[in-house]
């Protein structure tokens, strides 16, 4: 969810981007608002010449912002959330089933519509401007995102579709899809993951109809912005919206994880939404963040054509929920084609209790890499992206274990520990050595570092 986007890093663009030949399967998008069924496709992504890339049937010119790599492009169109019996599909279907059964419209049909086939390629305007994210906001940096060019990118959150769906006349919807962010490397972070966005708008009648003496209550007023409400909202309206949001999400989490679930809310204020929160649940004695939510920015709602309504929005990560519910220890497993993994999630119904049975725990192989940083701006995210590109899913974790500044030259050295482990077989020292050497050579060539190998 855009309002809870917290990865703020300063980085520099890595040159490990598109080569002249890129192949990846995708999905065609003939309209911006696709149905809840994703469409299979044989479209390929390719770069017919060195300065363009074709993705999902469209061609995008590259420029100084283009930083999407072949490795990332190979994930576009996989749509794990729509792959039947996949754990991400199971979580999505459970959430859908809950909303379909518990929130019914006036005509007896589900109140919430679901969109899980929207294109992951969005404009910068959709991903940032429509959400009122300031031009100088750190979340826009190309060091944290995958840009096709200055105008188009792989969405960093499903919030990129909020404005379009509200503008089309929807008051209640769920949007599901794969999202892309440059990030650290460990067992809970991956550059592609899956989100579900939920939005609900209320008219004055819908919000106050069940409130005693609610006829005189209003949605809007002229006032001052505070930490608890926007300047145009009445306090009564924002408190009711906040209460409804927390009630909806608490019921959802209890339905998925059981009645014994402990929930707590953490205030999380941002410049473009008030109030906003993070939800944490107590799992096996540890509090874990599972989603972010908040009262929607009224300027966003107004600009999308719903001036007489206010509402809430939430964003949750499907991988986070699936890892907790099924006890899946490594986020890379979601991309596995191993039948020993996939068959564990085939059952007669979506609510079947499943506990993941680990595949043989193959031993890790660990190698360190040290280098002097270049004098120009250096970003850890660039290095992580390079390691992902060269090593792929053989990389389990990358950790900065030492940072040293030379007392005379003032040059700075970083030492990273790279943990190699295949989730489905044992790696050999020889193949890891070849990969590690390729990472060293690429770091020198692409990032301009001086090796201490």
Buried (B, 14 or more C-beta within 10 A) or exposed (E): BBBBBEBEBEBBBBBBBBEEEBEBBBBBBEEBBBEBEBEEBEBBBBBEEEEBBBBBBBEBBBEEBBBBBBBBBBBBBBBBBBEEBBBBBBBBBBBBBBBBEBEEEEEEEBBBBBBBBBBBBBBBEBBBBBBBBEEEBBBBBBBBBBBBBBEBBBBBBBBBBBBBBBBEEBBBBBBBBBBBBBBBBBBBBBBBBBBBBBBBBBBBEEBBEEEEEBEEBEBBEEEEEEEBBBEBBBEBBBBBBBEBBBEBBBEBBBBBBEEEBEBEBEEBEBEBBBBBBBBBBBBEEEEBBBBBBBBBBBEBBBBBEBEEBBBBBBBBBBBBBBBBBBBBEBBBBBBBEEEEBBEBBEEEEBEEEBEBEEBEEEEBBEBBBBBBBBEEEBBBBBBBBBBBBBBEBBBBBBEEEEEEEEEEEEEBBBBBBBBBBBBBEEBEEEEBEEBBBEBBEBBBEBBBBEEBE
